[in-house]
């Protein structure tokens, strides 16, 4: 993951996707928004893992 990405932006997009999934009128729409939310969650987790690696290297 590009470390230049703003983790707050990713978290915001994840939350928006979850809200849209909840309000979706179709199963397909709900599944699509849930997939987007998982993608954002995966990016946030990758960002966090990279930060852990950097901290451990600094120790």
N, C-alpha and C positions, 0 to 999 in steps of 0.2 A: 504494500500500500504506500502511496505517496505520502510522505510525512507532512507535506504542505497542506493537506486537507484539514479542515477545521472540524474537530470531533463534535463540537456543538452543532454544526450544520448537519452532520450525519445523524446525530441524536434527534434533532428537530425533524428531519425527513422521515426517520423511523416512526416517530410519534404521529406525524401527519398520515403516513401510510396505514398505521394501525387504526386511526380514527376513520379514515376512508373505508377500510375493510369492514369495520363495524357498521357503517352506514350504507354499505353497498346493498343494492336490491337484488343482485344476482350472485349465485355461487361462484361463477366464473370471475366476476369483478372482485369478490371477496378474496378468492384464491390469489388473484393477481396482486392485489394490494398486500396480502400477507407475504407473498414471495418478495415483493419489494422491501417490506419491513425486515425480513430475514436477511436480505442482502445488505441492508444498512447495518444491521446488527453484526453481521460477519465482518464488515469493514471496521466497525468500532472495536470489535474484539481483536482484530489484527493490529490495529493501532495500539491498543493497550499492551498486547504481547510484545510489540516492537519497543515500546517504552520500557517494559520490564527488562528486556535484553540490554538496552542502553544504560539503564541504571545499574544493572549487574556488572557491566563492563567498566563502569566508572568506580565501582567499589574496589 
